[in-house]
Amino acid sequence: MPLVTYDDVKIRAAAVRESVISHQMPPWFADSRYGEFANDPHLSDEEIRTIDTWERSGAPAGTPPNRSGTAVDMEPEHMSADLVVSVPNSIPIPISTTTLYKYLILPLPFAYDRWVRGAEIRPTHPAAVHHAVLYLREPQSSWLRNVATGVPYSPSGPETLIELRKTSPDILAIYTPGATAPVYPEGMARKIPAGSDLVLQLHYRSSKTPGTDQPQIGLVMANGQPKKQILTSQIGRHDWRILPGEASDKPLMSDTLLAEVVLLSIFPPMHPPGTQYGFEAADPDRGAETLLQVKPYRSGLLLNYVLKTPRLLHKGTVLRWTRRFDKATEDAHGTAPATGGAIDEQNWDEMVTGFIDIAIDSGIDRRNIFRR
């Protein structure tokens, strides 16, 4: 619902108050018993009382802003980028009952190795974007070499998508609606080897109206080689199914650390059958600890949980992702077809994947971090 003008808010004041006092808004799904996060948007008790009192008093208007008109600038605040890479042409988004994947290869002008402290995906039609991922294709990689640069490529079905994902490129950024892109402090950065390309994966929502999108990529450059290299680790599975009517905790996915790392953030995406999502670290000497528990999970908003204090994880620590899928609940509410759980890329299909941002010593090879 729009909340741009006072009139927009006035007619929805009761809904605003209810959403705030019930803690449904601002959206945040992490269980407060586990971890503290820098991007936790919770309102203070005083802020909640202010909105409660305002609505009970008839939702009076405040002092109008000193500007012409009543509309508020709704453009998102972008990071201050040192380099902006644009998709050369608008991408058509057709009318569709299913979600669409597009891949674009975007060359970079780097003749020598560079380091970036932040990367941001900027769609021009954000309402159409379910999520987007920005990958780094290094010069020696054969991934998507048959795709022309700057031309949208659409994989033809889930089997092709799974083949595309049988690679391990580094991830520079993930976009989800409402999420902010972090800029890491000096001394932490991501490496872009000379001759690398960007690969932008776009996941467009189903739509009843056609549209276009022409994203940009913003990069914040670092000054020289940092002490710590930032990596995004992704883990996923395509080898399991949920049967109709089944409610189950599915088997754990896990990584074992082969080196000491600093955990920066946790991004746990799931689709509608998912009801809970957990992440824990089992240190061989210190025992297991839950670092994030998302319950209940709301798949319409995919949030990245940035640790308030980065967490040192020792060599030998096992990182475990846990999920609960309730197919029975899903079928009862009709949120997806009650058929065998074939894994696909639609928003109603089961999905098992997870991302973490970590920092390692810049001299360590990223391929020597995990045993899977």
BELDAFEN-V234460 format. One record per residue. N is the residue number from 1. RES is the residue in three letters. PHI is phi in whole degrees, 0 to 359 (none if undefined). Layout:
N,RES,PHI + N,RES,PHI
This chain:
1,MET,none + 2,PRO,285 + 3,LEU,231 + 4,VAL,271 + 5,THR,247 + 6,TYR,299 + 7,ASP,299 + 8,ASP,303 + 9,VAL,284 + 10,LYS,305 + 11,ILE,284 + 12,ARG,241 + 13,ALA,301 + 14,ALA,295 + 15,ALA,292 + 16,VAL,298 + 17,ARG,300 + 18,GLU,297 + 19,SER,295 + 20,VAL,282 + 21,ILE,288 + 22,SER,270 + 23,HIS,64 + 24,GLN,284 + 25,MET,229 + 26,PRO,297 + 27,PRO,293 + 28,TRP,196 + 29,PHE,239 + 30,ALA,284 + 31,ASP,294 + 32,SER,295 + 33,ARG,284 + 34,TYR,233 + 35,GLY,81 + 36,GLU,237 + 37,PHE,231 + 38,ALA,292 + 39,ASN,258 + 40,ASP,295 + 41,PRO,267 + 42,HIS,307 + 43,LEU,281 + 44,SER,287 + 45,ASP,302 + 46,GLU,294 + 47,GLU,295 + 48,ILE,294 + 49,ARG,297 + 50,THR,299 + 51,ILE,291 + 52,ASP,299 + 53,THR,296 + 54,TRP,300 + 55,GLU,291 + 56,ARG,292 + 57,SER,269 + 58,GLY,96 + 59,ALA,54 + 60,PRO,293 + 61,ALA,285 + 62,GLY,271 + 63,THR,283 + 64,PRO,298 + 65,PRO,293 + 66,ASN,277 + 67,ARG,205 + 68,SER,284 + 69,GLY,78 + 70,THR,242 + 71,ALA,285 + 72,VAL,259 + 73,ASP,296 + 74,MET,259 + 75,GLU,296 + 76,PRO,292 + 77,GLU,278 + 78,HIS,266 + 79,MET,295 + 80,SER,280 + 81,ALA,274 + 82,ASP,273 + 83,LEU,219 + 84,VAL,242 + 85,VAL,250 + 86,SER,251 + 87,VAL,294 + 88,PRO,295 + 89,ASN,224 + 90,SER,297 + 91,ILE,263 + 92,PRO,291 + 93,ILE,243 + 94,PRO,282 + 95,ILE,296 + 96,SER,202 + 97,THR,265 + 98,THR,238 + 99,THR,275 + 100,LEU,242 + 101,TYR,250 + 102,LYS,229 + 103,TYR,241 + 104,LEU,228 + 105,ILE,264 + 106,LEU,236 + 107,PRO,292 + 108,LEU,248 + 109,PRO,268 + 110,PHE,266 + 111,ALA,271 + 112,TYR,217 + 113,ASP,301 + 114,ARG,231 + 115,TRP,233 + 116,VAL,237 + 117,ARG,270 + 118,GLY,200 + 119,ALA,219 + 120,GLU,221 + 121,ILE,263 + 122,ARG,237 + 123,PRO,290 + 124,THR,269 + 125,HIS,231 + 126,PRO,299 + 127,ALA,296 + 128,ALA,271 + 129,VAL,261 + 130,HIS,286 + 131,HIS,196 + 132,ALA,214 + 133,VAL,231 + 134,LEU,253 + 135,TYR,259 + 136,LEU,248 + 137,ARG,259 + 138,GLU,282 + 139,PRO,303 + 140,GLN,278 + 141,SER,284 + 142,SER,266 + 143,TRP,296 + 144,LEU,58 + 145,ARG,288 + 146,ASN,274 + 147,VAL,257 + 148,ALA,290 + 149,THR,291 + 150,GLY,76 + 151,VAL,249 + 152,PRO,300 + 153,TYR,243 + 154,SER,248 + 155,PRO,297 + 156,SER,260 + 157,GLY,110 + 158,PRO,297 + 159,GLU,296 + 160,THR,295 + 161,LEU,297 + 162,ILE,296 + 163,GLU,296 + 164,LEU,299 + 165,ARG,270 + 166,LYS,276 + 167,THR,207 + 168,SER,227 + 169,PRO,290 + 170,ASP,288 + 171,ILE,252 + 172,LEU,267 + 173,ALA,198 + 174,ILE,232 + 175,TYR,250 + 176,THR,224 + 177,PRO,304 + 178,GLY,89 + 179,ALA,276 + 180,THR,259 + 181,ALA,271 + 182,PRO,284 + 183,VAL,250 + 184,TYR,278 + 185,PRO,293 + 186,GLU,304 + 187,GLY,100 + 188,MET,230 + 189,ALA,198 + 190,ARG,255 + 191,LYS,270 + 192,ILE,241 + 193,PRO,297 + 194,ALA,304 + 195,GLY,83 + 196,SER,283 + 197,ASP,241 + 198,LEU,269 + 199,VAL,239 + 200,LEU,259 + 201,GLN,258 + 202,LEU,242 + 203,HIS,245 + 204,TYR,267 + 205,ARG,288 + 206,SER,296 + 207,SER,211 + 208,LYS,267 + 209,THR,230 + 210,PRO,285 + 211,GLY,198 + 212,THR,220 + 213,ASP,214 + 214,GLN,221 + 215,PRO,293 + 216,GLN,236 + 217,ILE,242 + 218,GLY,253 + 219,LEU,236 + 220,VAL,255 + 221,MET,275 + 222,ALA,264 + 223,ASN,268 + 224,GLY,80 + 225,GLN,286 + 226,PRO,278 + 227,LYS,285 + 228,LYS,240 + 229,GLN,260 + 230,ILE,268 + 231,LEU,229 + 232,THR,251 + 233,SER,260 + 234,GLN,241 + 235,ILE,229 + 236,GLY,203 + 237,ARG,225 + 238,HIS,236 + 239,ASP,245 + 240,TRP,220 + 241,ARG,222 + 242,ILE,246 + 243,LEU,278 + 244,PRO,305 + 245,GLY,82 + 246,GLU,275 + 247,ALA,239 + 248,SER,207 + 249,ASP,275 + 250,LYS,280 + 251,PRO,304 + 252,LEU,289 + 253,MET,256 + 254,SER,211 + 255,ASP,233 + 256,THR,245 + 257,LEU,284 + 258,LEU,260 + 259,ALA,206 + 260,GLU,286 + 261,VAL,225 + 262,VAL,246 + 263,LEU,279 + 264,LEU,252 + 265,SER,203 + 266,ILE,227 + 267,PHE,236 + 268,PRO,250 + 269,PRO,278 + 270,MET,215 + 271,HIS,251 + 272,PRO,309 + 273,PRO,297 + 274,GLY,286 + 275,THR,241 + 276,GLN,216 + 277,TYR,213 + 278,GLY,230 + 279,PHE,221 + 280,GLU,223 + 281,ALA,242 + 282,ALA,251 + 283,ASP,280 + 284,PRO,297 + 285,ASP,255 + 286,ARG,248 + 287,GLY,89 + 288,ALA,267 + 289,GLU,217 + 290,THR,282 + 291,LEU,260 + 292,LEU,204 + 293,GLN,225 + 294,VAL,257 + 295,LYS,200 + 296,PRO,283 + 297,TYR,274 + 298,ARG,243 + 299,SER,287 + 300,GLY,289 + 301,LEU,231 + 302,LEU,262 + 303,LEU,251 + 304,ASN,260 + 305,TYR,257 + 306,VAL,266 + 307,LEU,297 + 308,LYS,297 + 309,THR,237 + 310,PRO,307 + 311,ARG,250 + 312,LEU,285 + 313,LEU,241 + 314,HIS,274 + 315,LYS,304 + 316,GLY,93 + 317,THR,293 + 318,VAL,261 + 319,LEU,261 + 320,ARG,240 + 321,TRP,254 + 322,THR,238 + 323,ARG,219 + 324,ARG,239 + 325,PHE,246 + 326,ASP,243 + 327,LYS,292 + 328,ALA,297 + 329,THR,297 + 330,GLU,301 + 331,ASP,296 + 332,ALA,296 + 333,HIS,266 + 334,GLY,68 + 335,THR,276 + 336,ALA,202 + 337,PRO,300 + 338,ALA,276 + 339,THR,237 + 340,GLY,306 + 341,GLY,283 + 342,ALA,294 + 343,ILE,281 + 344,ASP,221 + 345,GLU,246 + 346,GLN,277 + 347,ASN,292 + 348,TRP,261 + 349,ASP,268 + 350,GLU,297 + 351,MET,214 + 352,VAL,232 + 353,THR,201 + 354,GLY,198 + 355,PHE,227 + 356,ILE,225 + 357,ASP,263 + 358,ILE,228 + 359,ALA,241 + 360,ILE,229 + 361,ASP,301 + 362,SER,295 + 363,GLY,272 + 364,ILE,275 + 365,ASP,286 + 366,ARG,300 + 367,ARG,285 + 368,ASN,252 + 369,ILE,260 + 370,PHE,237 + 371,ARG,244 + 372,ARG,240
